[in-house]
């Protein structure tokens, strides 16, 4: 992906997206990881994960969520929330786009769950 599509986050989130914020926030807090993420797949299933930072394995929270969705046989994603860190990594946006196609909202926020930006895959 060569150009990021950044938008202001929605003024109010739908209930299903609020659930993703709650899941990402709880996962990040529980693990004390750099980031927590949650995704909703095209069947309505949710996956939540935290950044993995081991000496032998490093995977972003979004990367873990995408991998879980793929491994579960999901056909795509409807929405992504990632909390913590400075921004959404290009590699994470690329993974979402490769798996789910263009136009999937990727909401980014701080550790408290306050969204600051939305990107489109």
N, C-alpha and C positions, 0 to 999 in steps of 0.2 A: 504494500500500500504506500503510495507516494505522498498523499496529502490527507491530513487528518480533517475530519468534519466535526468541528466543535460547536456545541450549542449550549445555551443556558439550560440548566435542568428544569424540568416541569415545575410549575408553582406548587402543584399538589400531585403526589404520586397515587396511582391506583393501588388498591389493597394488595394485589399480587406483587407489585414492585416494593411496597412497604415491607412485605414479608422477606424479600430478598435483602433489604437493608438490615433487618433484624437478624437474619441468619449470618450475613457477612460480619456484622458487628460482634455478635456472640462468638463466632468462630475465632476472629482475630483476638478478642479479649481473652478467651479461654487458653489460647496457645501463646499469647504475647508475641505473635509474629509481626513482621513488618506490614503485611497486608492480609486482609480477609476478603473473600469474594463469595458470591453466590450467583447462580444462573438458574433460569427456568427454561426447560427445553420445550420443544414444540408439542409435547404430550402433556405439559403442565407439571412435570416432575421437577423438583428442585435439587440442586447439588450445592454444597457449601464446602469451602476449603480455605486453608491458610497457606502462606508462603512456606515452602520447604527450603531450608538453608543448611544442608549438611555438607561436610567436607567432600563427600563423594556424589552428592546430588543436590542440584539447585533448580527449583521449579517455582514459578510465580503462582500466586493463589488462583488467578484466572486460568493459568495453564493446567493446574490440577483439576479445576472444575470442568474445563473442556475435555480433559482426558477421561474423567469419570463419566461424562455424558456420552462420549464416543464408546467407551467400554461397556456402557449399559445399553447400547444399541439405539441411542437417540438419533433422530433424523435431522435435528437442528436446534437452534436456540431462539427464544423470543426476547429475552432481556438478560442483562448482566449488571451486577453491582460490584464495585471494588472499592474498599475503604482502606485508607492509610496510604502512605507514600506520597511523593510529590505529584505524580501524574499517572495516567494509564500508559503503560509501555507500548511502544510500537509493535513489539512481538506479540503482545496480548491482543491488540486490535487485529493484527494479521491472523492469529489463530482463530479468533471469533469469525472473521470474514471467510477464512478458508473452510471452516466447518459449517457455518450457518448462512453464509452469503452476505451481501451488502445490506445495509440499513438496520442492522440490529443495534438497539440503543445500549451503550455501555456507560452507565452512570458512575461517576467517580466522586468520592467524598472523603471527609476526614474520619479519624478514628471514632468520633462520636456519632457518625452517621449523617452528618450534614452534607448534603450534596452540593458540589461546587461547579460541576460541568457534566455534560453528556456528550459523548462522542458516538458517531455512527460507524459501524464496521464497513 
